[in-house]
Amino acid sequence: MPAMRVKYEQELIEEVKNLPEEYFPYLLQIVHLFKESVTFNTANESFMQGWKEVKGGKTRPIAELWEKIDAE
């Protein structure tokens, strides 16, 4: 395991040890949200999500999408 990873893991563990137990559910939510915000879906997952939205009628006309773009 790379040295920096070990260092960060140890620091995180120490921080969690010093946190009152009643805050653990909130910390877990923060970690999950952080992970979701920094990871990308695979191309297949992105396509499947888009296809699901199309089938569910969650689309907008192209003209509407261009309205807020300031093209000169």
Secondary structure, DSSP 8 states (H G I E B T S, - for coil): --HHHHHHHHHHHHHHHTS-GGGHHHHHHHHHHHHHHH----HHHHHHHHHHHHHTT----HHHHHTT----
